[in-house]
Amino acid sequence: MKLRSTALAALALALVAGCTNLTPTLPQRQLMLVANDEKQSWNDAGAVILGPMGRDTVQVLDIGTDPLAPKVLGTLQLDNTIAGPPTNLAITPGETLALVANSLNVVEDNGARKQVPDNRLFVIDLTTTPPRLLDTLQVGRQPSGLSINRAGDLALVANRADNSVSVLRISGKKVTLVDTVAMGDSVAHVRFTPDGKRALAAKFPSHKIALLDVNGEKVSYNKVDLAAGLWPYNVDVTPDGKLALTADNGNSGASDGQVDTVSVIDMEAAPPRVVDKVVVGDGPEGLAVSPTGKHAVAVILRGSNAAKNAYFYNRNGSVVLLKIDGKKVTRANEVVVRGLPEGAVWSADGRYLYVGNFIDQDITILRLDGDTLVPTGQSFQLQGHPAAMRGKMTH
């Protein structure tokens, strides 16, 4: 009887342990920023139409609790523009602060509207309900792509009109401009490597990627440039820091009917160098490496804001999935999304992808199935036209 009781007790313990292992993981909040530009549109001839300022917004969304049903946590009335890569905003690793740069303002000049460079960087407190504007900093002219290091204590901002990169200290909820690095050419975006010791800056009009050295708060440009594809607009890195990818737009921020590339940079080589180019389509702009490091996506304009009689016009843009295997990057499948897709954000586990469609004012939600990107059939309507999107900095 005693042996039987002992066996039953052991079985009960085993069942309890098994049940414990089967306990589902509770969903966790994951924040995403969406910056909506309500000033710019295009007519049927593909010409830019400018509206007045004052209607732009930045929305803070939770995409973690229910990946197929994002939840708006707050909306701030802040200026923003579609001009530049869709990376002019970032969330600190701890999801306490957000930085949002506004590159251009619209002003009236002799009865006509035109765009002029701004120099404002907004600091948003994400710990309050709802999130609130904490500070507004003055950086360089036309601040565009930016990133925060993985330690969460330093940020870099690419200033297109000033040919410079701003260096910002992050201490708690205080953000301070500490230095400005001259780049010699206009830079559209800048991205830290995961170890925080280097950064890559996209020298858009000179078709190069500049390497920056980072030592504490000292950021140096030692005139080391890599030859990327035409008009590199965006740059991202893999979580292990071994590769960097660039979105080579091909036509100064617009489609032109010709195929363009993603350049592959070997960051372990001495010096780092471009080792491959992957053809992705007409006008890659958005670019995002998965937190798993196994995939990346290039967001393709496909002429979706071009003249409707242009031979390369398409109503909708697309997303091209890239497979990363060691240092080999190959093109996987392509999924058509909606009008003028810009930013792309991966879920923290790399299972879902969120793509902002500027013309249609919504987000397309896609799912990764093995090495294939598939539509979920779900979308999310936004308050405005999504010019940029970013999740928290994970690598």
Residue pairs with C-beta under 8 A, 6 or more apart in sequence:
27 64
27 65
27 66
28 64
28 65
28 348
29 62
29 64
29 65
29 95
30 62
30 63
30 64
30 65
30 347
30 348
30 391
30 392
31 60
31 61
31 62
31 63
31 64
31 73
31 91
31 95
31 98
31 126
31 391
31 392
32 60
32 61
32 62
32 63
32 70
32 91
32 345
32 354
32 389
32 390
32 391
33 58
33 59
33 60
33 61
33 89
33 90
33 91
33 98
33 100
33 388
33 389
33 390
33 391
34 58
34 59
34 61
34 343
34 356
34 363
34 382
34 386
34 388
34 389
35 56
35 57
35 58
35 59
35 78
35 80
35 88
35 89
35 100
35 386
35 387
35 388
35 389
36 56
36 57
36 58
36 59
36 80
36 361
36 382
36 383
36 384
36 385
36 386
36 387
37 56
37 80
37 81
37 82
37 358
37 384
37 385
37 387
38 51
38 55
38 56
38 57
38 384
38 385
39 50
39 51
39 52
39 53
39 55
39 56
39 81
39 106
40 48
40 49
40 50
40 51
40 81
40 82
40 83
40 385
41 48
41 49
41 51
42 48
42 49
42 305
43 49
44 307
44 308
45 307
45 308
46 305
46 306
46 307
46 308
46 310
50 106
50 113
50 114
50 115
51 106
51 113
52 106
52 113
53 79
53 105
53 106
54 77
55 384
56 77
56 78
56 79
56 80
56 81
56 384
57 75
57 76
57 77
57 78
57 80
57 383
57 384
58 75
58 76
58 78
58 80
58 89
58 98
58 100
58 122
58 124
59 72
59 74
59 75
59 76
59 382
59 383
60 72
60 73
60 74
60 75
60 76
60 98
60 124
60 126
60 130
60 131
61 70
61 71
61 72
61 73
61 380
62 70
62 71
62 73
63 70
63 345
63 347
63 352
63 354
63 391
64 347
64 348
65 71
67 347
67 351
67 352
67 365
68 352
68 365
68 376
68 378
69 378
69 380
70 354
70 363
70 380
72 383
73 129
73 130
73 131
74 129
74 130
74 131
74 132
75 130
75 383
76 124
76 131
76 132
76 133
78 100
78 102
78 122
78 133
79 102
79 105
79 118
79 120
80 88
80 100
80 102
80 387
80 388
81 102
81 103
81 104
81 105
81 115
81 387
82 342
82 358
82 385
82 387
82 388
83 103
83 104
83 115
83 144
83 253
84 103
84 142
84 144
84 145
84 160
84 188
84 189
84 253
85 144
85 145
85 188
85 189
85 202
85 233
85 234
85 247
85 285
85 286
85 388
86 234
86 285
86 286
86 299
86 342
86 343
86 344
86 356
86 387
86 388
86 389
86 390
87 144
87 145
87 146
87 147
87 189
87 234
87 343
87 388
87 390
88 100
88 101
88 102
88 103
88 143
88 144
88 145
88 146
88 388
89 98
89 99
89 100
89 101
89 146
89 388
89 389
89 390
90 98
90 99
90 146
90 147
90 148
90 155
90 390
90 393
91 97
91 98
91 126
91 148
91 390
91 391
91 392
91 393
92 98
92 148
92 152
92 170
92 392
92 393
93 148
93 150
93 151
93 152
93 392
93 393
93 394
94 152
95 126
95 392
96 125
96 126
96 127
96 173
97 123
97 124
97 125
97 126
97 134
97 170
97 173
97 175
98 123
98 124
98 126
98 131
99 121
99 122
99 123
99 124
99 146
99 148
99 155
99 157
99 168
99 175
100 121
100 122
100 124
101 120
101 121
101 122
101 139
101 143
101 144
101 146
101 157
102 118
102 120
102 121
102 122
102 143
103 117
103 118
103 142
103 143
103 144
103 160
104 115
104 116
104 117
104 118
104 142
105 115
105 116
105 117
105 118
106 113
106 114
106 115
106 116
107 113
107 114
107 115
107 116
117 141
117 142
117 160
117 161
118 141
118 142
118 143
119 138
119 139
119 140
119 141
119 142
119 143
119 159
120 136
120 137
120 138
120 139
120 143
121 136
121 137
121 138
121 139
121 143
121 146
121 157
121 166
121 168
121 175
122 133
122 135
122 136
123 133
123 134
123 135
123 136
123 137
123 173
123 175
124 131
124 132
124 133
124 134
125 131
125 132
125 133
125 134
125 173
134 173
135 175
137 168
137 175
137 176
137 177
138 177
139 157
139 159
139 166
139 168
139 177
140 157
140 159
140 161
140 162
140 164
140 165
140 166
140 180
141 159
141 160
141 161
141 162
142 159
142 160
142 161
142 162
143 157
143 158
143 159
143 160
143 166
144 157
144 158
144 159
144 160
144 187
144 188
144 189
145 157
145 158
145 187
145 188
145 189
145 190
145 191
145 202
145 234
146 155
146 156
146 157
146 158
146 189
146 190
147 155
147 156
147 190
147 191
147 192
147 199
147 393
148 154
148 155
148 170
148 192
148 393
149 155
149 192
149 196
149 214
149 393
150 192
150 194
150 195
150 196
150 393
150 394
150 395
151 196
152 170
152 393
153 169
153 170
153 171
154 167
154 168
154 169
154 170
154 192
154 196
154 214
154 217
155 167
155 168
155 170
155 175
156 165
156 166
156 167
156 168
156 190
156 192
156 199
156 212
156 219
157 165
157 166
157 168
157 190
158 165
158 187
158 188
158 189
158 190
158 201
158 202
159 165
159 166
159 180
159 187
160 186
160 187
160 188
160 204
161 186
162 180
163 182
163 183
163 184
163 185
163 186
163 187
164 180
164 181
164 182
164 183
164 187
165 180
165 181
165 183
165 187
165 190
165 199
165 201
165 212
165 219
165 221
166 177
166 179
166 180
166 181
167 177
167 178
167 179
167 180
167 181
167 217
167 219
168 175
168 176
168 177
168 178
169 175
169 176
169 178
169 217
178 217
179 217
179 218
179 219
181 212
181 219
181 220
181 221
182 221
183 201
183 203
183 210
183 221
184 221
184 223
185 203
185 204
185 205
185 206
185 208
186 203
186 204
186 205
186 206
187 201
187 202
187 203
187 204
187 210
188 202
188 204
188 232
188 233
188 234
189 201
189 202
189 233
189 234
189 235
190 199
190 200
190 201
190 202
190 212
190 235
191 199
191 200
191 201
191 235
191 236
191 237
191 244
192 198
192 199
192 214
192 237
193 199
193 200
193 237
193 241
193 244
193 267
194 237
194 239
194 240
194 241
194 395
195 241
196 214
197 213
197 214
197 215
198 211
198 212
198 213
198 214
198 267
199 211
199 212
199 214
199 219
200 209
200 210
200 211
200 212
200 235
200 237
200 244
200 265
201 209
201 210
201 212
201 221
201 235
202 209
202 228
202 232
202 233
202 234
202 235
202 246
203 209
203 210
203 225
203 232
204 231
204 232
204 233
204 252
205 231
205 252
206 225
207 227
207 228
207 229
207 230
207 231
207 232
207 248
208 225
208 226
208 227
208 228
208 232
209 225
209 226
209 228
209 232
209 235
209 244
209 246
209 263
209 265
209 274
210 221
210 224
210 225
210 226
211 221
211 222
211 224
211 225
211 226
211 271
211 272
212 219
212 220
212 221
213 219
213 220
213 221
213 222
214 220
224 271
226 265
226 272
226 273
226 274
227 274
228 246
228 248
228 263
228 265
228 274
229 246
229 248
229 250
229 260
229 261
229 262
229 263
229 277
230 248
230 249
230 250
230 251
230 260
231 248
231 249
231 250
231 251
231 252
231 253
232 246
232 247
232 248
232 249
232 263
233 247
233 248
233 249
233 253
233 284
233 285
234 246
234 247
234 249
234 284
234 285
234 286
234 287
235 244
235 245
235 246
235 247
235 287
236 244
236 245
236 287
236 288
236 289
236 296
237 243
237 244
237 245
237 267
237 289
237 395
238 244
238 245
238 289
238 293
238 324
238 395
239 289
239 291
239 292
239 293
239 394
239 395
240 293
241 267
241 395
242 266
242 267
242 268
242 327
243 264
243 265
243 266
243 267
243 324
243 327
243 329
244 264
244 265
244 267
244 272
245 262
245 263
245 264
245 265
245 287
245 289
245 296
245 322
245 329
246 262
246 263
246 265
246 287
247 262
247 284
247 285
247 286
247 287
247 298
247 299
248 260
248 261
248 262
248 263
248 277
248 284
249 260
249 283
249 284
249 285
250 256
250 258
250 259
250 260
250 261
250 282
250 283
250 284
251 258
251 260
251 283
253 285
254 283
254 301
254 305
254 306
255 282
255 283
255 301
255 302
255 303
255 304
255 305
255 306
255 312
256 282
256 283
256 312
257 282
257 303
257 310
257 311
257 312
258 282
259 279
259 280
259 281
259 282
260 279
260 280
260 281
260 282
260 283
260 284
261 277
261 278
261 279
261 280
261 284
262 277
262 278
262 280
262 284
262 287
262 296
262 298
262 322
262 329
263 274
263 276
263 277
264 274
264 275
264 276
264 277
264 278
264 327
264 329
265 272
265 273
265 274
265 275
266 272
266 273
266 274
266 275
266 327
269 275
275 327
276 328
276 329
278 322
278 329
278 330
278 331
279 331
280 298
280 300
280 320
280 322
280 331
281 298
281 300
281 302
281 318
281 320
281 334
282 300
282 301
282 302
282 303
282 312
283 300
283 301
283 302
283 303
284 298
284 299
284 300
284 301
284 320
285 299
285 300
285 301
285 342
286 297
286 298
286 299
286 341
286 342
286 343
286 344
286 355
287 296
287 297
287 298
287 299
287 344
288 296
288 297
288 344
288 345
288 346
288 353
289 295
289 296
289 324
289 346
289 395
290 296
290 346
290 350
290 368
291 346
291 348
291 349
291 350
291 394
291 395
292 349
292 350
293 324
293 395
294 323
294 324
294 325
294 350
295 321
295 322
295 323
295 324
295 332
295 350
295 368
295 371
296 321
296 322
296 324
296 329
297 319
297 320
297 321
297 322
297 344
297 353
297 373
298 319
298 320
298 322
299 317
299 318
299 319
299 341
299 342
299 343
299 344
299 355
300 317
300 318
300 319
300 320
300 334
300 341
301 317
301 340
301 341
302 312
302 314
302 316
302 317
302 318
303 310
303 312
303 313
303 314
304 313
304 314
304 315
304 316
304 317
304 339
304 340
304 341
304 359
305 339
305 340
305 358
305 359
306 312
306 313
307 313
315 339
316 336
316 337
316 338
316 339
316 341
316 357
317 336
317 337
317 338
317 339
317 340
317 341
317 357
318 334
318 335
318 336
318 337
318 341
319 334
319 335
319 337
319 341
319 344
319 353
319 355
319 366
319 373
320 331
320 332
320 333
320 334
321 331
321 332
321 333
321 334
321 335
321 368
321 371
321 372
321 373
322 329
322 330
322 331
322 332
323 329
323 330
323 331
323 332
323 371
332 371
332 372
332 373
333 372
333 373
335 366
335 373
335 374
335 375
337 355
337 357
337 364
337 366
338 357
338 359
338 360
338 362
338 364
338 379
339 357
339 358
339 359
339 360
340 357
340 358
340 359
341 355
341 356
341 357
341 358
341 364
342 356
342 357
342 358
342 386
342 387
342 388
342 389
343 355
343 356
343 386
343 387
343 388
343 389
343 390
344 353
344 354
344 355
344 356
344 389
345 353
345 354
345 389
345 390
345 391
346 352
346 353
346 354
346 391
347 353
347 354
348 391
348 394
350 368
351 367
351 368
352 365
352 366
352 367
352 368
352 376
353 365
353 366
353 367
353 368
353 373
354 363
354 364
354 365
354 366
354 380
354 389
355 363
355 364
355 366
356 362
356 363
356 382
356 386
356 387
356 388
356 389
357 363
357 364
357 386
358 385
358 386
358 387
359 385
361 381
361 382
361 383
361 384
361 385
361 386
362 379
362 380
362 381
362 382
362 386
363 379
363 380
363 382
363 386
363 389
364 375
364 379
365 376
365 378
365 379
365 380
366 373
366 374
366 375
366 376
367 373
367 374
367 375
367 376
368 374
